[in-house]
Amino acid sequence: MRAIARLDVLSDVSRSSHETPLTRVSLAYLERRINLYLRFGRPLRELRLDRWRRCATFAPGAVFSRVRWESNDYGTTRWQLMVLQACTSGERMERIAGIRPGACILLRAEGEAAVQAVLQRIDAIEALAIDPADAAPAYWRTLGNRLAARQPLPAYGAERHAAWLRGELLR
């Protein structure tokens, strides 16, 4: 009888170890030094660690954007914006500082001009009454590729969003 009970416990442990963990994103703000914040996304939970640090937790598959701004005594040293997707079980993920266990990078913009260009696209999507977290992941990949190739950036319209939603219904 005890051996059967131990097998049940072991199967419960192995089942829980294969589940996809939630994605944890570290956020921080130190005036005139660092600002790590979410531009969009719907965290399941946010935890305030102290005056300067917070943690946001996302479900598998959730899309969110994190902005990183850093400076020193001489001015801005880093502008970075990433659109990320929390990974589900069995998917490849990249390790990113401050994001555990990692995420799939849909878009990465480095430098003030690139970050400002992406922020304008995000604002345009919100102007259409579309949550950027609900936009097609393929759009974010395309935008990132166009940024890297220094090509004109595509717009995201209501028609493209409707096509994405119809495709999701088929899955």
Phi and psi in radians as a Rosetta constraint file:
Dihedral C 1 N 2 CA 2 C 2 CIRCULARHARMONIC -1.128 0.35
Dihedral N 2 CA 2 C 2 N 3 CIRCULARHARMONIC -0.647 0.35
Dihedral C 2 N 3 CA 3 C 3 CIRCULARHARMONIC -1.101 0.35
Dihedral N 3 CA 3 C 3 N 4 CIRCULARHARMONIC -0.687 0.35
Dihedral C 3 N 4 CA 4 C 4 CIRCULARHARMONIC -1.140 0.35
Dihedral N 4 CA 4 C 4 N 5 CIRCULARHARMONIC -0.743 0.35
Dihedral C 4 N 5 CA 5 C 5 CIRCULARHARMONIC -1.096 0.35
Dihedral N 5 CA 5 C 5 N 6 CIRCULARHARMONIC -0.697 0.35
Dihedral C 5 N 6 CA 6 C 6 CIRCULARHARMONIC -1.156 0.35
Dihedral N 6 CA 6 C 6 N 7 CIRCULARHARMONIC -0.667 0.35
Dihedral C 6 N 7 CA 7 C 7 CIRCULARHARMONIC -1.102 0.35
Dihedral N 7 CA 7 C 7 N 8 CIRCULARHARMONIC -0.687 0.35
Dihedral C 7 N 8 CA 8 C 8 CIRCULARHARMONIC -1.099 0.35
Dihedral N 8 CA 8 C 8 N 9 CIRCULARHARMONIC -0.722 0.35
Dihedral C 8 N 9 CA 9 C 9 CIRCULARHARMONIC -1.125 0.35
Dihedral N 9 CA 9 C 9 N 10 CIRCULARHARMONIC -0.763 0.35
Dihedral C 9 N 10 CA 10 C 10 CIRCULARHARMONIC -1.099 0.35
Dihedral N 10 CA 10 C 10 N 11 CIRCULARHARMONIC -0.694 0.35
Dihedral C 10 N 11 CA 11 C 11 CIRCULARHARMONIC -1.177 0.35
Dihedral N 11 CA 11 C 11 N 12 CIRCULARHARMONIC -0.602 0.35
Dihedral C 11 N 12 CA 12 C 12 CIRCULARHARMONIC -1.143 0.35
Dihedral N 12 CA 12 C 12 N 13 CIRCULARHARMONIC -0.706 0.35
Dihedral C 12 N 13 CA 13 C 13 CIRCULARHARMONIC -1.144 0.35
Dihedral N 13 CA 13 C 13 N 14 CIRCULARHARMONIC -0.788 0.35
Dihedral C 13 N 14 CA 14 C 14 CIRCULARHARMONIC -1.164 0.35
Dihedral N 14 CA 14 C 14 N 15 CIRCULARHARMONIC -0.605 0.35
Dihedral C 14 N 15 CA 15 C 15 CIRCULARHARMONIC -1.151 0.35
Dihedral N 15 CA 15 C 15 N 16 CIRCULARHARMONIC -0.748 0.35
Dihedral C 15 N 16 CA 16 C 16 CIRCULARHARMONIC -1.260 0.35
Dihedral N 16 CA 16 C 16 N 17 CIRCULARHARMONIC -0.469 0.35
Dihedral C 16 N 17 CA 17 C 17 CIRCULARHARMONIC -1.295 0.35
Dihedral N 17 CA 17 C 17 N 18 CIRCULARHARMONIC -0.344 0.35
Dihedral C 17 N 18 CA 18 C 18 CIRCULARHARMONIC -1.603 0.35
Dihedral N 18 CA 18 C 18 N 19 CIRCULARHARMONIC -0.129 0.35
Dihedral C 18 N 19 CA 19 C 19 CIRCULARHARMONIC -1.257 0.35
Dihedral N 19 CA 19 C 19 N 20 CIRCULARHARMONIC 2.578 0.35
Dihedral C 19 N 20 CA 20 C 20 CIRCULARHARMONIC -1.306 0.35
Dihedral N 20 CA 20 C 20 N 21 CIRCULARHARMONIC 2.227 0.35
Dihedral C 20 N 21 CA 21 C 21 CIRCULARHARMONIC -1.305 0.35
Dihedral N 21 CA 21 C 21 N 22 CIRCULARHARMONIC 2.769 0.35
Dihedral C 21 N 22 CA 22 C 22 CIRCULARHARMONIC -1.215 0.35
Dihedral N 22 CA 22 C 22 N 23 CIRCULARHARMONIC 2.646 0.35
Dihedral C 22 N 23 CA 23 C 23 CIRCULARHARMONIC -1.579 0.35
Dihedral N 23 CA 23 C 23 N 24 CIRCULARHARMONIC 2.211 0.35
Dihedral C 23 N 24 CA 24 C 24 CIRCULARHARMONIC -1.908 0.35
Dihedral N 24 CA 24 C 24 N 25 CIRCULARHARMONIC 2.191 0.35
Dihedral C 24 N 25 CA 25 C 25 CIRCULARHARMONIC -2.022 0.35
Dihedral N 25 CA 25 C 25 N 26 CIRCULARHARMONIC 2.143 0.35
Dihedral C 25 N 26 CA 26 C 26 CIRCULARHARMONIC -1.487 0.35
Dihedral N 26 CA 26 C 26 N 27 CIRCULARHARMONIC 2.341 0.35
Dihedral C 26 N 27 CA 27 C 27 CIRCULARHARMONIC -2.203 0.35
Dihedral N 27 CA 27 C 27 N 28 CIRCULARHARMONIC 2.602 0.35
Dihedral C 27 N 28 CA 28 C 28 CIRCULARHARMONIC -2.661 0.35
Dihedral N 28 CA 28 C 28 N 29 CIRCULARHARMONIC 2.709 0.35
Dihedral C 28 N 29 CA 29 C 29 CIRCULARHARMONIC -2.557 0.35
Dihedral N 29 CA 29 C 29 N 30 CIRCULARHARMONIC 2.099 0.35
Dihedral C 29 N 30 CA 30 C 30 CIRCULARHARMONIC -2.298 0.35
Dihedral N 30 CA 30 C 30 N 31 CIRCULARHARMONIC 1.989 0.35
Dihedral C 30 N 31 CA 31 C 31 CIRCULARHARMONIC -0.862 0.35
Dihedral N 31 CA 31 C 31 N 32 CIRCULARHARMONIC 2.284 0.35
Dihedral C 31 N 32 CA 32 C 32 CIRCULARHARMONIC 1.068 0.35
Dihedral N 32 CA 32 C 32 N 33 CIRCULARHARMONIC 0.257 0.35
Dihedral C 32 N 33 CA 33 C 33 CIRCULARHARMONIC -2.222 0.35
Dihedral N 33 CA 33 C 33 N 34 CIRCULARHARMONIC -0.934 0.35
Dihedral C 33 N 34 CA 34 C 34 CIRCULARHARMONIC -2.601 0.35
Dihedral N 34 CA 34 C 34 N 35 CIRCULARHARMONIC 2.476 0.35
Dihedral C 34 N 35 CA 35 C 35 CIRCULARHARMONIC -2.474 0.35
Dihedral N 35 CA 35 C 35 N 36 CIRCULARHARMONIC 1.832 0.35
Dihedral C 35 N 36 CA 36 C 36 CIRCULARHARMONIC -1.902 0.35
Dihedral N 36 CA 36 C 36 N 37 CIRCULARHARMONIC 1.967 0.35
Dihedral C 36 N 37 CA 37 C 37 CIRCULARHARMONIC -2.514 0.35
Dihedral N 37 CA 37 C 37 N 38 CIRCULARHARMONIC 2.848 0.35
Dihedral C 37 N 38 CA 38 C 38 CIRCULARHARMONIC -1.538 0.35
Dihedral N 38 CA 38 C 38 N 39 CIRCULARHARMONIC 2.256 0.35
Dihedral C 38 N 39 CA 39 C 39 CIRCULARHARMONIC -1.492 0.35
Dihedral N 39 CA 39 C 39 N 40 CIRCULARHARMONIC -0.679 0.35
Dihedral C 39 N 40 CA 40 C 40 CIRCULARHARMONIC -2.682 0.35
Dihedral N 40 CA 40 C 40 N 41 CIRCULARHARMONIC 2.938 0.35
Dihedral C 40 N 41 CA 41 C 41 CIRCULARHARMONIC 2.272 0.35
Dihedral N 41 CA 41 C 41 N 42 CIRCULARHARMONIC 2.746 0.35
Dihedral C 41 N 42 CA 42 C 42 CIRCULARHARMONIC -2.073 0.35
Dihedral N 42 CA 42 C 42 N 43 CIRCULARHARMONIC 1.584 0.35
Dihedral C 42 N 43 CA 43 C 43 CIRCULARHARMONIC -1.203 0.35
Dihedral N 43 CA 43 C 43 N 44 CIRCULARHARMONIC 2.582 0.35
Dihedral C 43 N 44 CA 44 C 44 CIRCULARHARMONIC -1.197 0.35
Dihedral N 44 CA 44 C 44 N 45 CIRCULARHARMONIC -0.599 0.35
Dihedral C 44 N 45 CA 45 C 45 CIRCULARHARMONIC -2.737 0.35
Dihedral N 45 CA 45 C 45 N 46 CIRCULARHARMONIC 2.559 0.35
Dihedral C 45 N 46 CA 46 C 46 CIRCULARHARMONIC -2.166 0.35
Dihedral N 46 CA 46 C 46 N 47 CIRCULARHARMONIC 2.343 0.35
Dihedral C 46 N 47 CA 47 C 47 CIRCULARHARMONIC -2.107 0.35
Dihedral N 47 CA 47 C 47 N 48 CIRCULARHARMONIC 2.164 0.35
Dihedral C 47 N 48 CA 48 C 48 CIRCULARHARMONIC -1.530 0.35
Dihedral N 48 CA 48 C 48 N 49 CIRCULARHARMONIC 2.044 0.35
Dihedral C 48 N 49 CA 49 C 49 CIRCULARHARMONIC -1.478 0.35
Dihedral N 49 CA 49 C 49 N 50 CIRCULARHARMONIC -0.726 0.35
Dihedral C 49 N 50 CA 50 C 50 CIRCULARHARMONIC -2.836 0.35
Dihedral N 50 CA 50 C 50 N 51 CIRCULARHARMONIC -2.886 0.35
Dihedral C 50 N 51 CA 51 C 51 CIRCULARHARMONIC -1.072 0.35
Dihedral N 51 CA 51 C 51 N 52 CIRCULARHARMONIC -0.485 0.35
Dihedral C 51 N 52 CA 52 C 52 CIRCULARHARMONIC -1.876 0.35
Dihedral N 52 CA 52 C 52 N 53 CIRCULARHARMONIC -0.346 0.35
Dihedral C 52 N 53 CA 53 C 53 CIRCULARHARMONIC -2.160 0.35
Dihedral N 53 CA 53 C 53 N 54 CIRCULARHARMONIC 2.509 0.35
Dihedral C 53 N 54 CA 54 C 54 CIRCULARHARMONIC -2.404 0.35
Dihedral N 54 CA 54 C 54 N 55 CIRCULARHARMONIC 2.879 0.35
Dihedral C 54 N 55 CA 55 C 55 CIRCULARHARMONIC -2.328 0.35
Dihedral N 55 CA 55 C 55 N 56 CIRCULARHARMONIC 2.307 0.35
Dihedral C 55 N 56 CA 56 C 56 CIRCULARHARMONIC -2.010 0.35
Dihedral N 56 CA 56 C 56 N 57 CIRCULARHARMONIC 2.457 0.35
Dihedral C 56 N 57 CA 57 C 57 CIRCULARHARMONIC -2.043 0.35
Dihedral N 57 CA 57 C 57 N 58 CIRCULARHARMONIC 2.306 0.35
Dihedral C 57 N 58 CA 58 C 58 CIRCULARHARMONIC -2.101 0.35
Dihedral N 58 CA 58 C 58 N 59 CIRCULARHARMONIC 2.567 0.35
Dihedral C 58 N 59 CA 59 C 59 CIRCULARHARMONIC -1.328 0.35
Dihedral N 59 CA 59 C 59 N 60 CIRCULARHARMONIC 2.733 0.35
Dihedral C 59 N 60 CA 60 C 60 CIRCULARHARMONIC -1.002 0.35
Dihedral N 60 CA 60 C 60 N 61 CIRCULARHARMONIC 2.371 0.35
Dihedral C 60 N 61 CA 61 C 61 CIRCULARHARMONIC 1.569 0.35
Dihedral N 61 CA 61 C 61 N 62 CIRCULARHARMONIC -0.199 0.35
Dihedral C 61 N 62 CA 62 C 62 CIRCULARHARMONIC -1.205 0.35
Dihedral N 62 CA 62 C 62 N 63 CIRCULARHARMONIC 2.484 0.35
Dihedral C 62 N 63 CA 63 C 63 CIRCULARHARMONIC -1.855 0.35
Dihedral N 63 CA 63 C 63 N 64 CIRCULARHARMONIC 2.368 0.35
Dihedral C 63 N 64 CA 64 C 64 CIRCULARHARMONIC -2.653 0.35
Dihedral N 64 CA 64 C 64 N 65 CIRCULARHARMONIC 2.884 0.35
Dihedral C 64 N 65 CA 65 C 65 CIRCULARHARMONIC -2.216 0.35
Dihedral N 65 CA 65 C 65 N 66 CIRCULARHARMONIC 2.315 0.35
Dihedral C 65 N 66 CA 66 C 66 CIRCULARHARMONIC -2.063 0.35
Dihedral N 66 CA 66 C 66 N 67 CIRCULARHARMONIC 2.316 0.35
Dihedral C 66 N 67 CA 67 C 67 CIRCULARHARMONIC -1.921 0.35
Dihedral N 67 CA 67 C 67 N 68 CIRCULARHARMONIC 2.396 0.35
Dihedral C 67 N 68 CA 68 C 68 CIRCULARHARMONIC -2.181 0.35
Dihedral N 68 CA 68 C 68 N 69 CIRCULARHARMONIC 2.142 0.35
Dihedral C 68 N 69 CA 69 C 69 CIRCULARHARMONIC -2.216 0.35
Dihedral N 69 CA 69 C 69 N 70 CIRCULARHARMONIC 2.271 0.35
Dihedral C 69 N 70 CA 70 C 70 CIRCULARHARMONIC -2.327 0.35
Dihedral N 70 CA 70 C 70 N 71 CIRCULARHARMONIC 2.620 0.35
Dihedral C 70 N 71 CA 71 C 71 CIRCULARHARMONIC -2.568 0.35
Dihedral N 71 CA 71 C 71 N 72 CIRCULARHARMONIC 2.935 0.35
Dihedral C 71 N 72 CA 72 C 72 CIRCULARHARMONIC -2.313 0.35
Dihedral N 72 CA 72 C 72 N 73 CIRCULARHARMONIC -2.850 0.35
Dihedral C 72 N 73 CA 73 C 73 CIRCULARHARMONIC -1.129 0.35
Dihedral N 73 CA 73 C 73 N 74 CIRCULARHARMONIC -0.296 0.35
Dihedral C 73 N 74 CA 74 C 74 CIRCULARHARMONIC -1.814 0.35
Dihedral N 74 CA 74 C 74 N 75 CIRCULARHARMONIC -0.051 0.35
Dihedral C 74 N 75 CA 75 C 75 CIRCULARHARMONIC 2.302 0.35
Dihedral N 75 CA 75 C 75 N 76 CIRCULARHARMONIC -2.933 0.35
Dihedral C 75 N 76 CA 76 C 76 CIRCULARHARMONIC -1.165 0.35
Dihedral N 76 CA 76 C 76 N 77 CIRCULARHARMONIC 2.329 0.35
Dihedral C 76 N 77 CA 77 C 77 CIRCULARHARMONIC -1.937 0.35
Dihedral N 77 CA 77 C 77 N 78 CIRCULARHARMONIC -0.365 0.35
Dihedral C 77 N 78 CA 78 C 78 CIRCULARHARMONIC -2.719 0.35
Dihedral N 78 CA 78 C 78 N 79 CIRCULARHARMONIC 2.319 0.35
Dihedral C 78 N 79 CA 79 C 79 CIRCULARHARMONIC -2.136 0.35
Dihedral N 79 CA 79 C 79 N 80 CIRCULARHARMONIC 2.219 0.35
Dihedral C 79 N 80 CA 80 C 80 CIRCULARHARMONIC -2.564 0.35
Dihedral N 80 CA 80 C 80 N 81 CIRCULARHARMONIC 2.390 0.35
Dihedral C 80 N 81 CA 81 C 81 CIRCULARHARMONIC -2.313 0.35
Dihedral N 81 CA 81 C 81 N 82 CIRCULARHARMONIC 2.289 0.35
Dihedral C 81 N 82 CA 82 C 82 CIRCULARHARMONIC -2.254 0.35
Dihedral N 82 CA 82 C 82 N 83 CIRCULARHARMONIC 2.375 0.35
Dihedral C 82 N 83 CA 83 C 83 CIRCULARHARMONIC -1.798 0.35
Dihedral N 83 CA 83 C 83 N 84 CIRCULARHARMONIC 2.156 0.35
Dihedral C 83 N 84 CA 84 C 84 CIRCULARHARMONIC -2.201 0.35
Dihedral N 84 CA 84 C 84 N 85 CIRCULARHARMONIC 2.728 0.35
Dihedral C 84 N 85 CA 85 C 85 CIRCULARHARMONIC -2.182 0.35
Dihedral N 85 CA 85 C 85 N 86 CIRCULARHARMONIC 2.182 0.35
Dihedral C 85 N 86 CA 86 C 86 CIRCULARHARMONIC -1.109 0.35
Dihedral N 86 CA 86 C 86 N 87 CIRCULARHARMONIC 2.345 0.35
Dihedral C 86 N 87 CA 87 C 87 CIRCULARHARMONIC -1.408 0.35
Dihedral N 87 CA 87 C 87 N 88 CIRCULARHARMONIC 2.664 0.35
Dihedral C 87 N 88 CA 88 C 88 CIRCULARHARMONIC -1.823 0.35
Dihedral N 88 CA 88 C 88 N 89 CIRCULARHARMONIC 2.999 0.35
Dihedral C 88 N 89 CA 89 C 89 CIRCULARHARMONIC -1.019 0.35
Dihedral N 89 CA 89 C 89 N 90 CIRCULARHARMONIC 2.290 0.35
Dihedral C 89 N 90 CA 90 C 90 CIRCULARHARMONIC 1.522 0.35
Dihedral N 90 CA 90 C 90 N 91 CIRCULARHARMONIC -0.087 0.35
Dihedral C 90 N 91 CA 91 C 91 CIRCULARHARMONIC -1.536 0.35
Dihedral N 91 CA 91 C 91 N 92 CIRCULARHARMONIC 2.681 0.35
Dihedral C 91 N 92 CA 92 C 92 CIRCULARHARMONIC -1.303 0.35
Dihedral N 92 CA 92 C 92 N 93 CIRCULARHARMONIC 2.527 0.35
Dihedral C 92 N 93 CA 93 C 93 CIRCULARHARMONIC -2.459 0.35
Dihedral N 93 CA 93 C 93 N 94 CIRCULARHARMONIC 2.684 0.35
Dihedral C 93 N 94 CA 94 C 94 CIRCULARHARMONIC -1.747 0.35
Dihedral N 94 CA 94 C 94 N 95 CIRCULARHARMONIC 2.547 0.35
Dihedral C 94 N 95 CA 95 C 95 CIRCULARHARMONIC -1.430 0.35
Dihedral N 95 CA 95 C 95 N 96 CIRCULARHARMONIC 2.266 0.35
Dihedral C 95 N 96 CA 96 C 96 CIRCULARHARMONIC -2.317 0.35
Dihedral N 96 CA 96 C 96 N 97 CIRCULARHARMONIC 2.306 0.35
Dihedral C 96 N 97 CA 97 C 97 CIRCULARHARMONIC -0.997 0.35
Dihedral N 97 CA 97 C 97 N 98 CIRCULARHARMONIC 2.249 0.35
Dihedral C 97 N 98 CA 98 C 98 CIRCULARHARMONIC 1.521 0.35
Dihedral N 98 CA 98 C 98 N 99 CIRCULARHARMONIC 0.020 0.35
Dihedral C 98 N 99 CA 99 C 99 CIRCULARHARMONIC -2.233 0.35
Dihedral N 99 CA 99 C 99 N 100 CIRCULARHARMONIC 2.068 0.35
Dihedral C 99 N 100 CA 100 C 100 CIRCULARHARMONIC -2.090 0.35
Dihedral N 100 CA 100 C 100 N 101 CIRCULARHARMONIC 2.396 0.35
Dihedral C 100 N 101 CA 101 C 101 CIRCULARHARMONIC -1.407 0.35
Dihedral N 101 CA 101 C 101 N 102 CIRCULARHARMONIC -0.180 0.35
Dihedral C 101 N 102 CA 102 C 102 CIRCULARHARMONIC 2.666 0.35
Dihedral N 102 CA 102 C 102 N 103 CIRCULARHARMONIC -3.086 0.35
Dihedral C 102 N 103 CA 103 C 103 CIRCULARHARMONIC -2.759 0.35
Dihedral N 103 CA 103 C 103 N 104 CIRCULARHARMONIC 2.944 0.35
Dihedral C 103 N 104 CA 104 C 104 CIRCULARHARMONIC -1.618 0.35
Dihedral N 104 CA 104 C 104 N 105 CIRCULARHARMONIC 2.144 0.35
Dihedral C 104 N 105 CA 105 C 105 CIRCULARHARMONIC -1.453 0.35
Dihedral N 105 CA 105 C 105 N 106 CIRCULARHARMONIC 2.036 0.35
Dihedral C 105 N 106 CA 106 C 106 CIRCULARHARMONIC -1.565 0.35
Dihedral N 106 CA 106 C 106 N 107 CIRCULARHARMONIC -0.607 0.35
Dihedral C 106 N 107 CA 107 C 107 CIRCULARHARMONIC -2.646 0.35
Dihedral N 107 CA 107 C 107 N 108 CIRCULARHARMONIC 2.432 0.35
Dihedral C 107 N 108 CA 108 C 108 CIRCULARHARMONIC -2.351 0.35
Dihedral N 108 CA 108 C 108 N 109 CIRCULARHARMONIC 2.114 0.35
Dihedral C 108 N 109 CA 109 C 109 CIRCULARHARMONIC -2.071 0.35
Dihedral N 109 CA 109 C 109 N 110 CIRCULARHARMONIC 2.247 0.35
Dihedral C 109 N 110 CA 110 C 110 CIRCULARHARMONIC -2.094 0.35
Dihedral N 110 CA 110 C 110 N 111 CIRCULARHARMONIC 2.383 0.35
Dihedral C 110 N 111 CA 111 C 111 CIRCULARHARMONIC 1.706 0.35
Dihedral N 111 CA 111 C 111 N 112 CIRCULARHARMONIC 2.649 0.35
Dihedral C 111 N 112 CA 112 C 112 CIRCULARHARMONIC -1.071 0.35
Dihedral N 112 CA 112 C 112 N 113 CIRCULARHARMONIC -0.766 0.35
Dihedral C 112 N 113 CA 113 C 113 CIRCULARHARMONIC -1.117 0.35
Dihedral N 113 CA 113 C 113 N 114 CIRCULARHARMONIC -0.779 0.35
Dihedral C 113 N 114 CA 114 C 114 CIRCULARHARMONIC -1.163 0.35
Dihedral N 114 CA 114 C 114 N 115 CIRCULARHARMONIC -0.749 0.35
Dihedral C 114 N 115 CA 115 C 115 CIRCULARHARMONIC -1.113 0.35
Dihedral N 115 CA 115 C 115 N 116 CIRCULARHARMONIC -0.749 0.35
Dihedral C 115 N 116 CA 116 C 116 CIRCULARHARMONIC -1.104 0.35
Dihedral N 116 CA 116 C 116 N 117 CIRCULARHARMONIC -0.666 0.35
Dihedral C 116 N 117 CA 117 C 117 CIRCULARHARMONIC -1.106 0.35
Dihedral N 117 CA 117 C 117 N 118 CIRCULARHARMONIC -0.744 0.35
Dihedral C 117 N 118 CA 118 C 118 CIRCULARHARMONIC -1.209 0.35
Dihedral N 118 CA 118 C 118 N 119 CIRCULARHARMONIC -0.693 0.35
Dihedral C 118 N 119 CA 119 C 119 CIRCULARHARMONIC -1.053 0.35
Dihedral N 119 CA 119 C 119 N 120 CIRCULARHARMONIC -0.635 0.35
Dihedral C 119 N 120 CA 120 C 120 CIRCULARHARMONIC -1.136 0.35
Dihedral N 120 CA 120 C 120 N 121 CIRCULARHARMONIC -0.690 0.35
Dihedral C 120 N 121 CA 121 C 121 CIRCULARHARMONIC -1.139 0.35
Dihedral N 121 CA 121 C 121 N 122 CIRCULARHARMONIC -0.686 0.35
Dihedral C 121 N 122 CA 122 C 122 CIRCULARHARMONIC -1.107 0.35
Dihedral N 122 CA 122 C 122 N 123 CIRCULARHARMONIC -0.768 0.35
Dihedral C 122 N 123 CA 123 C 123 CIRCULARHARMONIC -1.063 0.35
Dihedral N 123 CA 123 C 123 N 124 CIRCULARHARMONIC -0.687 0.35
Dihedral C 123 N 124 CA 124 C 124 CIRCULARHARMONIC -1.137 0.35
Dihedral N 124 CA 124 C 124 N 125 CIRCULARHARMONIC -0.670 0.35
Dihedral C 124 N 125 CA 125 C 125 CIRCULARHARMONIC -1.144 0.35
Dihedral N 125 CA 125 C 125 N 126 CIRCULARHARMONIC -0.755 0.35
Dihedral C 125 N 126 CA 126 C 126 CIRCULARHARMONIC -1.143 0.35
Dihedral N 126 CA 126 C 126 N 127 CIRCULARHARMONIC -0.540 0.35
Dihedral C 126 N 127 CA 127 C 127 CIRCULARHARMONIC -1.146 0.35
Dihedral N 127 CA 127 C 127 N 128 CIRCULARHARMONIC -0.404 0.35
Dihedral C 127 N 128 CA 128 C 128 CIRCULARHARMONIC -1.490 0.35
Dihedral N 128 CA 128 C 128 N 129 CIRCULARHARMONIC 0.114 0.35
Dihedral C 128 N 129 CA 129 C 129 CIRCULARHARMONIC 1.119 0.35
Dihedral N 129 CA 129 C 129 N 130 CIRCULARHARMONIC 0.588 0.35
Dihedral C 129 N 130 CA 130 C 130 CIRCULARHARMONIC -1.975 0.35
Dihedral N 130 CA 130 C 130 N 131 CIRCULARHARMONIC 2.289 0.35
Dihedral C 130 N 131 CA 131 C 131 CIRCULARHARMONIC -1.279 0.35
Dihedral N 131 CA 131 C 131 N 132 CIRCULARHARMONIC 2.175 0.35
Dihedral C 131 N 132 CA 132 C 132 CIRCULARHARMONIC -1.005 0.35
Dihedral N 132 CA 132 C 132 N 133 CIRCULARHARMONIC -0.439 0.35
Dihedral C 132 N 133 CA 133 C 133 CIRCULARHARMONIC -1.185 0.35
Dihedral N 133 CA 133 C 133 N 134 CIRCULARHARMONIC -0.361 0.35
Dihedral C 133 N 134 CA 134 C 134 CIRCULARHARMONIC -1.657 0.35
Dihedral N 134 CA 134 C 134 N 135 CIRCULARHARMONIC -0.078 0.35
Dihedral C 134 N 135 CA 135 C 135 CIRCULARHARMONIC -1.182 0.35
Dihedral N 135 CA 135 C 135 N 136 CIRCULARHARMONIC 2.744 0.35
Dihedral C 135 N 136 CA 136 C 136 CIRCULARHARMONIC -1.107 0.35
Dihedral N 136 CA 136 C 136 N 137 CIRCULARHARMONIC 2.255 0.35
Dihedral C 136 N 137 CA 137 C 137 CIRCULARHARMONIC -0.999 0.35
Dihedral N 137 CA 137 C 137 N 138 CIRCULARHARMONIC -0.553 0.35
Dihedral C 137 N 138 CA 138 C 138 CIRCULARHARMONIC -1.085 0.35
Dihedral N 138 CA 138 C 138 N 139 CIRCULARHARMONIC -0.572 0.35
Dihedral C 138 N 139 CA 139 C 139 CIRCULARHARMONIC -1.117 0.35
Dihedral N 139 CA 139 C 139 N 140 CIRCULARHARMONIC -0.771 0.35
Dihedral C 139 N 140 CA 140 C 140 CIRCULARHARMONIC -1.128 0.35
Dihedral N 140 CA 140 C 140 N 141 CIRCULARHARMONIC -0.672 0.35
Dihedral C 140 N 141 CA 141 C 141 CIRCULARHARMONIC -1.117 0.35
Dihedral N 141 CA 141 C 141 N 142 CIRCULARHARMONIC -0.776 0.35
Dihedral C 141 N 142 CA 142 C 142 CIRCULARHARMONIC -1.079 0.35
Dihedral N 142 CA 142 C 142 N 143 CIRCULARHARMONIC -0.768 0.35
Dihedral C 142 N 143 CA 143 C 143 CIRCULARHARMONIC -1.063 0.35
Dihedral N 143 CA 143 C 143 N 144 CIRCULARHARMONIC -0.759 0.35
Dihedral C 143 N 144 CA 144 C 144 CIRCULARHARMONIC -1.114 0.35
Dihedral N 144 CA 144 C 144 N 145 CIRCULARHARMONIC -0.715 0.35
Dihedral C 144 N 145 CA 145 C 145 CIRCULARHARMONIC -1.154 0.35
Dihedral N 145 CA 145 C 145 N 146 CIRCULARHARMONIC -0.703 0.35
Dihedral C 145 N 146 CA 146 C 146 CIRCULARHARMONIC -1.150 0.35
Dihedral N 146 CA 146 C 146 N 147 CIRCULARHARMONIC -0.680 0.35
Dihedral C 146 N 147 CA 147 C 147 CIRCULARHARMONIC -1.052 0.35
Dihedral N 147 CA 147 C 147 N 148 CIRCULARHARMONIC -0.831 0.35
Dihedral C 147 N 148 CA 148 C 148 CIRCULARHARMONIC -1.090 0.35
Dihedral N 148 CA 148 C 148 N 149 CIRCULARHARMONIC -0.627 0.35
Dihedral C 148 N 149 CA 149 C 149 CIRCULARHARMONIC -1.534 0.35
Dihedral N 149 CA 149 C 149 N 150 CIRCULARHARMONIC -0.004 0.35
Dihedral C 149 N 150 CA 150 C 150 CIRCULARHARMONIC 0.982 0.35
Dihedral N 150 CA 150 C 150 N 151 CIRCULARHARMONIC 0.747 0.35
Dihedral C 150 N 151 CA 151 C 151 CIRCULARHARMONIC -1.777 0.35
Dihedral N 151 CA 151 C 151 N 152 CIRCULARHARMONIC 2.855 0.35
Dihedral C 151 N 152 CA 152 C 152 CIRCULARHARMONIC -1.038 0.35
Dihedral N 152 CA 152 C 152 N 153 CIRCULARHARMONIC 2.453 0.35
Dihedral C 152 N 153 CA 153 C 153 CIRCULARHARMONIC -1.475 0.35
Dihedral N 153 CA 153 C 153 N 154 CIRCULARHARMONIC 2.307 0.35
Dihedral C 153 N 154 CA 154 C 154 CIRCULARHARMONIC -1.325 0.35
Dihedral N 154 CA 154 C 154 N 155 CIRCULARHARMONIC 2.650 0.35
Dihedral C 154 N 155 CA 155 C 155 CIRCULARHARMONIC -1.571 0.35
Dihedral N 155 CA 155 C 155 N 156 CIRCULARHARMONIC 2.717 0.35
Dihedral C 155 N 156 CA 156 C 156 CIRCULARHARMONIC -1.946 0.35
Dihedral N 156 CA 156 C 156 N 157 CIRCULARHARMONIC 2.025 0.35
Dihedral C 156 N 157 CA 157 C 157 CIRCULARHARMONIC -1.923 0.35
Dihedral N 157 CA 157 C 157 N 158 CIRCULARHARMONIC 3.041 0.35
Dihedral C 157 N 158 CA 158 C 158 CIRCULARHARMONIC -1.102 0.35
Dihedral N 158 CA 158 C 158 N 159 CIRCULARHARMONIC -0.603 0.35
Dihedral C 158 N 159 CA 159 C 159 CIRCULARHARMONIC -1.143 0.35
Dihedral N 159 CA 159 C 159 N 160 CIRCULARHARMONIC -0.757 0.35
Dihedral C 159 N 160 CA 160 C 160 CIRCULARHARMONIC -1.141 0.35
Dihedral N 160 CA 160 C 160 N 161 CIRCULARHARMONIC -0.680 0.35
Dihedral C 160 N 161 CA 161 C 161 CIRCULARHARMONIC -1.161 0.35
Dihedral N 161 CA 161 C 161 N 162 CIRCULARHARMONIC -0.732 0.35
Dihedral C 161 N 162 CA 162 C 162 CIRCULARHARMONIC -1.093 0.35
Dihedral N 162 CA 162 C 162 N 163 CIRCULARHARMONIC -0.700 0.35
Dihedral C 162 N 163 CA 163 C 163 CIRCULARHARMONIC -1.113 0.35
Dihedral N 163 CA 163 C 163 N 164 CIRCULARHARMONIC -0.699 0.35
Dihedral C 163 N 164 CA 164 C 164 CIRCULARHARMONIC -1.098 0.35
Dihedral N 164 CA 164 C 164 N 165 CIRCULARHARMONIC -0.769 0.35
Dihedral C 164 N 165 CA 165 C 165 CIRCULARHARMONIC -1.138 0.35
Dihedral N 165 CA 165 C 165 N 166 CIRCULARHARMONIC -0.693 0.35
Dihedral C 165 N 166 CA 166 C 166 CIRCULARHARMONIC -1.103 0.35
Dihedral N 166 CA 166 C 166 N 167 CIRCULARHARMONIC -0.714 0.35
Dihedral C 166 N 167 CA 167 C 167 CIRCULARHARMONIC -1.105 0.35
Dihedral N 167 CA 167 C 167 N 168 CIRCULARHARMONIC -0.643 0.35
Dihedral C 167 N 168 CA 168 C 168 CIRCULARHARMONIC -1.180 0.35
Dihedral N 168 CA 168 C 168 N 169 CIRCULARHARMONIC -0.564 0.35
Dihedral C 168 N 169 CA 169 C 169 CIRCULARHARMONIC -1.145 0.35
Dihedral N 169 CA 169 C 169 N 170 CIRCULARHARMONIC -0.506 0.35
Dihedral C 169 N 170 CA 170 C 170 CIRCULARHARMONIC -1.329 0.35
Dihedral N 170 CA 170 C 170 N 171 CIRCULARHARMONIC -0.324 0.35
